[in-house]
Amino acid sequence: MPSGASGHVLVVNFLPLIEAKRDGRELSSADIKAMVQEFTDGRIPDYQMAALLMAIAFQGLTESETRTLTLAMRDSGEVLRFPADPRPVVDKHSTGGVGDKVSLPLAPLMACLGCRVPMISGRGLGITGGTLDKMESIPGFTTCLRPERIVGQVQSIGVVLAGQTSTMVPADKKLYALRDVTGTVPSIPLITASILSKKLAEGLQALILDVKFGAAAFMPTRERAAALADSMNKLGNACGINTRALLTDMNTPLGRSAGNWLEVREAVECLEGHGPEDLQNLVVECAANLLVQTGAVDDLNAGWQRAQTELASRRPLRKWEELLAAQGADLDAYHRKLKAEVHSTVVVEVKARRSGILRSCQARGVGEIVREMGGGRLVRDAEIDPNVGIDRLKKPGEKIRAGEALCRIHANHPDRAGEWQARLQGAFLVE
């Protein structure tokens, strides 16, 4: 039998699998399961797995292959197990974008609506913001929790916002790192397996997917986003999770801010009942769907009404602070930071050069500049500056007067503020 990179005997002969997928043939369930385990254990070299990933990127996977791959990745590590409880276990996943802070108000809202929410989140990469980076801009807040603590906190207060543990879905960590450097990230079957393997490891009963499309989205066209949504929706339901998918626009930033702490502040405004309309609506829409999926209400109208009423009660705001305290936040420092208007060395406005109607605000341009300011990553291990970003963004459809501020830049590099001002002019179209 062939030997792997570490000299151990392989359970699976890997070269024929590469050749089979290269030629468009279907892989057996046994071969896929063995391949995932062997790669996770370090017995298949990266160069061979990279070849298989590229073959999958070109040839795709059948629904059966994708399901087997997803479940094998889930089973490569520890799965969260919750005790019997009338509260359903739910979560939400977004494919990411600029200004997308929906998870922050949604998690405490769903806990207040009678659900358990083990929200295992990720970090930002490129212009896409990460929930963990946002939460870590809160003084003292920790996102690194052991599985038993995640389960205990969810049982106790109904909600957790944490990162993927070292023992959860290790196959995905290894496969994603390889996909990231081999040009195979956009493969719909591989995206589906990556996302759902992590969600299945949470022991969920219901999942709402927010699949973005547009210039600043992972999927640039609505058609491509719909294909991904359909793939994840079918597989989630086939694996026993009541799954729904929303398609939402990411040509314009969500809300009026982009940047980690600025987005936390806006999420708090949402919990206080005066957040941006598009953010509040998407939070309520996700909540309403989850209420229908768990059988708490009969239809979306009832779900919207119940979610809006609960959000307006301010109970989710109190639950948010309970969540912060449970994960080590310094609440006094947090409140002082909320009250302070500015946390960067320079704040400058981008002003309109003409009067008219704002026709567009390009999310990609905004996201690229936030990343350059230090609010995002060009490489996975880069340091994040939590306090930089852009806020007070004007929204398409609004009337603009010449000289009026289109947005405000928070930066810690005064020497580049003028450059960013000039470039952001190009992100707004006023006619």
C-alpha positions in Angstrom: 0.0 0.0 0.0 1.2 3.6 -0.6 2.7 5.7 2.1 1.7 9.3 3.0 3.8 12.4 3.8 4.6 11.1 7.4 5.5 7.6 6.3 2.3 6.0 7.5 0.4 3.5 5.3 -2.5 5.2 3.6 -6.0 3.7 3.8 -6.9 5.2 0.4 -4.8 5.2 -2.8 -5.1 8.9 -3.6 -3.8 9.2 -7.1 -6.7 7.3 -8.7 -9.1 9.7 -6.9 -7.4 12.7 -8.5 -7.6 11.0 -11.9 -11.2 10.1 -11.4 -12.3 13.6 -10.5 -10.1 15.1 -13.2 -12.1 13.0 -15.7 -15.4 13.9 -14.2 -16.2 10.7 -12.5 -18.1 10.4 -9.1 -16.1 9.5 -6.0 -17.5 6.8 -3.7 -18.6 7.8 -0.2 -16.0 5.5 1.3 -13.2 7.1 -0.7 -14.3 10.6 0.3 -14.5 9.7 4.0 -11.1 8.1 4.0 -9.6 11.0 2.0 -10.8 13.6 4.6 -9.5 11.6 7.5 -6.1 10.9 5.9 -5.6 14.5 5.0 -6.7 15.7 8.4 -4.2 13.3 10.0 -1.4 14.6 7.7 -1.0 11.5 5.6 -1.8 13.0 2.2 0.6 15.6 1.0 -0.6 19.1 0.2 0.4 18.9 -3.5 -1.9 15.9 -4.0 -4.8 17.5 -2.2 -4.3 20.7 -4.1 -4.6 18.7 -7.3 -7.9 17.2 -6.2 -9.3 20.6 -5.1 -8.5 22.0 -8.5 -10.2 19.0 -10.2 -13.3 19.6 -8.0 -13.2 23.3 -8.9 -13.4 22.4 -12.6 -15.6 19.3 -12.5 -17.7 20.0 -9.5 -19.3 17.5 -7.1 -22.6 15.8 -7.2 -25.1 16.4 -4.4 -24.3 13.0 -2.9 -20.5 13.7 -3.0 -21.0 17.2 -1.4 -23.1 15.7 1.4 -20.5 13.0 2.1 -17.7 15.5 2.1 -19.6 17.9 4.4 -20.4 15.2 6.9 -16.9 13.8 6.8 -15.5 17.2 7.5 -18.0 17.7 10.4 -16.9 14.3 11.9 -13.2 15.1 11.6 -13.4 16.8 15.1 -15.6 17.5 18.1 -19.3 18.2 17.7 -21.2 20.4 20.2 -23.9 18.4 22.1 -26.6 20.3 23.9 -28.9 18.7 26.6 -32.6 18.2 26.0 -34.3 21.6 26.2 -37.5 23.1 24.7 -35.4 26.0 23.3 -34.4 25.3 19.7 -30.7 25.6 18.7 -30.4 28.1 15.9 -27.8 30.2 14.0 -27.2 32.4 11.1 -24.4 32.5 8.5 -23.5 35.3 6.1 -21.2 35.0 3.1 -19.9 38.4 4.2 -19.6 42.0 3.0 -18.9 45.6 3.9 -20.7 46.8 7.0 -22.4 43.5 7.7 -22.9 43.4 11.4 -26.2 41.6 11.5 -24.9 38.8 13.8 -24.2 41.2 16.7 -27.8 42.3 17.3 -29.4 39.1 15.9 -27.7 36.7 18.4 -29.1 38.4 21.6 -32.5 39.0 19.9 -32.9 35.3 19.1 -31.9 34.4 22.7 -34.7 36.7 23.9 -37.1 35.0 21.5 -36.6 31.7 23.2 -33.8 30.1 21.2 -30.3 28.9 22.0 -27.7 30.6 19.8 -24.2 29.0 19.6 -22.9 31.6 17.1 -19.5 30.2 16.0 -18.1 33.0 13.8 -15.0 33.8 11.8 -12.5 36.6 11.1 -12.4 39.0 8.3 -10.3 38.5 5.2 -9.8 41.1 2.5 -12.6 43.6 2.4 -15.0 41.3 4.2 -15.4 42.1 7.9 -15.3 39.4 10.5 -17.6 39.0 13.5 -14.7 38.0 15.8 -12.7 41.1 14.9 -15.7 43.3 15.7 -16.3 41.6 19.0 -12.6 41.9 20.0 -12.8 45.7 19.6 -14.8 45.6 22.9 -12.4 45.9 25.8 -11.7 42.6 27.5 -14.1 40.5 25.3 -12.7 37.0 24.5 -13.8 34.9 21.6 -11.6 31.9 22.4 -13.8 29.4 24.4 -13.6 25.7 24.9 -16.5 23.6 23.7 -17.8 22.8 27.2 -17.8 26.5 28.0 -19.7 27.2 24.8 -22.4 24.7 25.7 -22.5 25.9 29.3 -22.9 29.5 28.4 -25.6 28.8 25.8 -27.5 26.7 28.4 -27.1 29.5 31.0 -27.8 32.7 29.1 -29.0 31.4 25.7 -26.2 32.8 23.5 -22.5 32.8 22.8 -20.4 34.6 20.2 -17.1 32.7 19.8 -14.6 31.4 17.4 -14.2 27.9 16.0 -12.4 25.8 18.6 -9.2 23.9 17.8 -11.1 20.6 18.0 -14.1 21.6 15.8 -13.9 20.7 12.1 -10.1 20.5 11.8 -10.5 19.2 8.2 -12.0 22.5 7.1 -9.2 24.5 8.6 -6.6 22.5 6.6 -8.7 22.4 3.4 -9.5 26.1 3.5 -5.9 27.1 4.1 -5.0 25.1 0.9 -7.9 26.5 -1.1 -6.9 30.0 -0.2 -3.5 29.6 -1.9 -4.6 27.4 -4.8 -7.3 29.5 -6.4 -10.1 27.1 -5.5 -12.0 29.2 -3.0 -14.9 30.0 -5.4 -16.0 26.4 -5.9 -19.7 26.1 -4.9 -19.4 22.5 -3.6 -16.3 23.4 -1.6 -17.9 26.6 -0.2 -21.0 24.6 0.7 -19.0 21.9 2.5 -16.9 24.4 4.3 -19.8 26.5 5.7 -22.2 23.6 6.5 -19.6 21.3 8.1 -19.0 24.0 10.7 -22.8 24.7 11.2 -23.5 21.0 11.5 -20.9 20.8 14.2 -22.9 23.2 16.3 -25.8 20.8 16.7 -28.3 23.1 15.1 -32.0 22.7 14.5 -32.5 25.7 12.3 -30.1 27.9 10.2 -30.7 31.1 8.2 -28.2 31.8 5.4 -27.6 35.4 4.2 -26.0 35.0 0.8 -24.7 38.2 -0.6 -24.3 39.3 -4.2 -22.8 42.4 -5.8 -19.6 44.2 -6.3 -18.3 43.7 -2.7 -19.7 40.2 -2.3 -18.0 36.8 -2.7 -20.5 36.1 -5.4 -20.6 39.1 -7.8 -23.8 38.1 -9.6 -27.3 37.3 -8.3 -27.3 34.1 -10.4 -24.1 32.8 -8.8 -25.3 33.7 -5.3 -28.6 31.9 -6.0 -26.7 28.8 -7.1 -24.7 28.8 -3.8 -27.9 29.5 -1.8 -29.7 26.6 -3.5 -26.7 24.3 -2.8 -26.5 25.1 0.9 -30.2 25.1 1.3 -30.7 21.7 -0.1 -27.8 20.2 1.7 -28.6 21.8 5.1 -32.2 20.4 4.9 -30.9 17.0 3.7 -28.6 16.8 6.8 -31.4 17.5 9.2 -31.2 21.3 9.8 -34.2 23.3 8.8 -32.4 25.7 6.5 -33.5 28.8 4.6 -31.5 31.2 2.4 -31.9 34.9 1.8 -30.3 36.7 -1.2 -29.2 40.3 -0.2 -27.5 43.1 -2.1 -23.8 44.0 -1.3 -23.3 46.7 -3.9 -23.8 49.2 -1.1 -22.5 48.9 2.4 -25.0 47.6 5.0 -25.8 50.3 7.5 -23.9 53.5 7.7 -20.5 52.3 9.0 -17.7 50.0 8.1 -14.9 49.2 10.5 -14.8 47.0 13.6 -15.6 49.3 16.5 -17.8 51.6 14.4 -19.9 48.6 13.5 -20.2 47.5 17.1 -21.5 51.0 18.0 -24.0 50.8 15.1 -25.1 47.3 16.3 -25.8 48.8 19.7 -27.8 51.5 18.1 -29.9 48.8 16.4 -30.5 47.1 19.8 -31.5 50.5 21.1 -34.1 50.8 18.3 -32.5 53.5 16.2 -30.1 51.8 13.9 -30.0 52.3 10.1 -33.2 51.1 8.5 -31.5 48.5 6.2 -29.7 46.9 9.1 -32.7 46.8 11.3 -34.8 45.3 8.5 -32.3 42.5 7.8 -31.9 41.6 11.5 -35.7 41.4 11.8 -36.0 39.4 8.5 -33.5 36.8 9.7 -35.2 36.6 13.1 -38.6 36.2 11.5 -37.5 33.4 9.3 -35.9 31.5 12.2 -39.1 31.9 14.2 -41.0 30.3 11.3 -38.4 27.6 10.8 -38.6 26.6 14.5 -42.4 26.6 14.6 -42.6 29.5 17.0 -44.9 31.3 14.5 -47.0 30.3 11.6 -45.9 32.8 9.0 -43.4 35.5 8.2 -45.8 38.3 9.0 -46.2 37.0 12.5 -42.5 36.5 12.8 -41.7 40.1 11.7 -44.2 41.4 14.2 -42.9 39.3 17.1 -39.2 40.1 16.3 -39.9 43.9 15.9 -41.8 43.9 19.2 -39.0 42.1 21.0 -36.3 44.3 19.5 -38.2 47.4 20.6 -38.5 46.1 24.2 -34.7 46.7 24.8 -34.5 43.2 26.4 -32.1 42.2 23.6 -29.9 45.2 24.6 -29.8 43.8 28.2 -29.0 40.3 26.8 -26.2 41.8 24.7 -24.6 43.2 27.9 -25.1 39.9 29.6 -23.3 38.2 26.7 -20.4 40.7 27.0 -20.0 40.2 30.7 -20.1 36.4 30.3 -17.2 36.6 27.9 -15.0 38.8 30.0 -15.8 42.3 28.7 -14.9 45.3 30.9 -18.3 46.9 30.9 -17.2 50.1 32.4 -14.5 50.5 29.7 -17.0 49.4 27.1 -19.5 52.1 28.2 -16.8 54.8 28.2 -15.8 53.8 24.7 -19.4 54.0 23.5 -19.8 57.5 24.9 -16.6 58.8 23.3 -17.1 60.1 19.8 -13.6 59.4 18.4 -11.0 56.8 19.0 -8.6 57.5 16.1 -5.9 60.1 15.6 -7.7 61.9 12.7 -11.3 62.3 11.6 -12.1 63.9 8.3 -15.2 64.2 6.2 -15.7 63.5 2.5 -17.9 66.3 1.1 -20.1 66.3 -1.9 -19.0 68.4 -4.8 -22.5 68.9 -6.2 -26.1 68.8 -5.1 -28.4 66.1 -6.3 -29.6 62.5 -5.5 -27.0 60.0 -4.3 -27.3 57.2 -7.0 -24.7 54.8 -5.6 -22.2 54.2 -2.8 -19.8 51.6 -3.9 -19.3 49.0 -1.2 -16.1 47.6 -2.7 -14.4 51.0 -2.7 -15.4 51.7 0.9 -14.2 48.2 1.9 -10.8 48.5 0.2 -10.1 51.8 1.9 -11.1 50.4 5.4 -8.7 47.5 4.7 -5.9 49.9 3.8 -6.5 51.9 7.0 -5.8 48.7 9.0 -9.4 47.7 9.6 -9.1 44.5 7.4 -6.5 42.0 6.4 -4.4 41.5 3.3 -3.0 38.2 4.8 -4.7 36.0 7.4 -2.5 36.8 10.4 -2.3 40.5 9.9 -3.0 42.8 12.9 -6.3 44.6 13.0 -6.7 48.2 14.0 -10.2 48.1 15.7 -10.8 51.8 15.8 -10.4 52.8 12.1 -13.1 52.9 9.5 -15.8 55.0 7.8 -19.1 56.1 9.3 -22.1 58.4 8.6 -22.3 56.9 5.1 -25.0 58.5 3.0 -27.3 56.0 1.3 -28.5 55.8 -2.3 -31.7 57.7 -2.9 -30.9 60.4 -0.4 -30.9 64.1 -1.4 -27.4 65.6 -1.1 -26.4 69.3 -1.0 -23.0 70.5 -2.3 -20.6 70.7 0.6 -22.6 68.2 2.7 -20.6 65.3 4.2 -21.0 62.0 2.3 -19.2 60.1 5.0 -16.6 60.4 7.7 -13.1 58.8 7.9 -11.6 57.6 11.1 -7.8 56.9 10.5 -4.6 56.5 12.5 -2.4 57.5 9.5 -2.8 61.3 9.2 -0.4 61.4 6.3 -2.7 59.3 4.1 -6.1 60.8 5.2 -6.1 63.2 2.2 -5.5 60.3 -0.2 -8.4 58.3 1.2 -10.6 61.4 1.1 -9.9 61.8 -2.6 -10.4 58.2 -3.4 -13.7 58.0 -1.5 -15.1 60.8 -3.7 -15.0 58.2 -6.4 -17.2 55.7 -4.4 -20.2 58.1 -4.5 -22.2 59.1 -7.5 -24.4 62.2 -7.1 -26.6 63.2 -10.0 
